[in-house]
Amino acid sequence: MTNDPEASHPSPAPRPGSALPDVLAVEARLIRYRAPRHRHFPSALPDDVEAVEFLVETDAPIPRRALGPALHVGSAVLTEVTAVDPTHYRFVGFAPGALEPGARIGLGWTDHREPERTTAFRFEGY
C-alpha cells in the first residue's frame, strides 16, 4: 500500500475510438499571441504575449472527446489547441523559454501524463 494519491488513480485506459492518429509533420515558430475576444466574458488566456505555436499535421482527424488533445514537448504539455482543418492543428505554448531544445514531441490527451503517440520529431527551436 502507498500514500501516493497518484498511484491509486492510474491514468484511464484509452476508450474505443479515441486512439490518436500518427503525426506526419511538426513546425514550431515564435508568435505574438492574442487571446480570443468573447462577447460575454473575458478570456482566461494570456493576451499579447510571446508564445510558441506548433503546427501539427496528422494522418487522420483527432477524435472528439470531452477532454482534448495535448502536445507533449519534453516535460511541457501544451493543451491550448485549435483545429485548422481535419488534419492540421495549432498548439500554443505560453512559456517559450521553458521548452528544452532536442525534447521529444508526442501527442496525447489532456488527462494523461504521458503521450499516447510518440513521434520521431524533436523540438529544435523556432
C-alpha positions in Angstrom: 0.0 0.0 0.0 1.2 3.5 -0.7 0.3 7.0 0.4 0.9 8.4 -3.1 -2.5 9.6 -4.3 -1.4 9.3 -8.0 -0.6 5.6 -7.5 -4.2 4.8 -6.5 -5.6 6.7 -9.6 -3.7 5.5 -12.7 -4.4 7.2 -16.0 -7.5 5.8 -17.6 -7.1 3.4 -20.5 -7.9 4.9 -23.9 -11.6 4.4 -24.8 -12.6 2.7 -28.0 -12.5 5.1 -30.9 -10.2 7.5 -29.0 -6.9 6.3 -30.5 -4.8 9.3 -31.7 -3.6 9.4 -35.3 0.0 9.4 -36.4 1.8 12.7 -36.6 3.2 13.5 -40.1 4.8 16.9 -39.6 5.5 19.4 -36.8 6.6 23.0 -37.3 7.4 25.5 -34.5 7.5 29.2 -34.6 7.6 32.1 -32.2 4.5 34.3 -32.3 2.8 37.1 -30.5 -0.4 35.5 -29.0 -3.6 37.5 -28.8 -6.3 36.0 -26.6 -9.7 35.4 -28.3 -12.3 38.1 -27.8 -15.6 36.9 -26.3 -18.8 38.9 -26.2 -20.0 38.0 -22.7 -16.8 37.2 -20.7 -13.1 37.9 -20.8 -10.7 35.2 -22.0 -8.7 33.3 -19.3 -5.8 33.0 -21.7 -2.9 35.5 -21.5 -3.1 38.3 -24.0 -0.5 40.0 -26.1 2.3 37.7 -25.0 5.2 35.9 -26.8 4.4 32.2 -27.3 5.4 29.2 -29.4 3.0 27.9 -32.0 3.3 24.3 -33.1 1.6 23.4 -36.4 0.9 19.7 -36.4 -0.2 17.6 -39.3 -1.8 14.2 -38.6 -2.7 11.3 -40.9 -6.4 11.4 -39.8 -8.6 13.6 -37.7 -8.1 13.6 -33.9 -11.2 12.0 -32.4 -13.6 14.3 -30.5 -13.7 13.7 -26.8 -14.7 15.6 -23.7 -11.0 16.2 -22.9 -8.9 17.4 -25.8 -5.6 16.5 -27.3 -2.3 17.7 -25.8 1.1 18.1 -27.4 3.9 16.8 -25.3 7.2 18.7 -25.8 9.6 17.0 -23.4 8.2 17.7 -20.0 5.9 20.5 -21.2 2.3 19.7 -22.0 0.5 22.1 -24.4 -3.3 21.9 -24.1 -4.3 25.1 -26.0 -5.2 23.8 -29.4 -7.2 24.9 -32.4 -8.2 22.7 -35.4 -7.2 24.4 -38.6 -8.8 21.7 -40.7 -9.5 18.0 -40.1 -5.8 17.0 -40.1 -4.0 20.2 -39.1 -3.8 21.6 -35.6 -2.3 24.6 -33.9 -1.0 24.1 -30.4 0.2 27.1 -28.4 2.8 27.1 -25.6 2.9 30.2 -23.3 6.4 29.6 -21.9 8.8 29.6 -24.8 11.9 29.7 -22.6 10.8 26.5 -20.7 10.9 24.3 -23.9 14.0 22.2 -24.0 16.0 22.1 -27.3 16.1 18.5 -28.5 13.0 17.5 -26.5 10.9 14.7 -27.9 7.4 15.6 -29.3 4.4 13.4 -28.7 0.6 13.5 -29.0 -1.6 12.6 -26.1 -4.8 13.5 -24.2 -5.1 16.2 -21.6 -5.9 13.6 -18.9 -2.7 11.6 -19.4 0.8 12.4 -18.1 2.5 10.6 -21.0 1.9 10.9 -24.7 -0.1 8.1 -26.4 1.7 8.7 -29.7 5.4 9.2 -29.7 6.9 10.7 -32.8 10.3 11.0 -34.5 10.1 14.8 -34.1 12.1 16.8 -31.7 11.9 20.5 -30.7 14.8 22.2 -32.4 13.7 25.8 -31.7 11.8 28.3 -33.8 
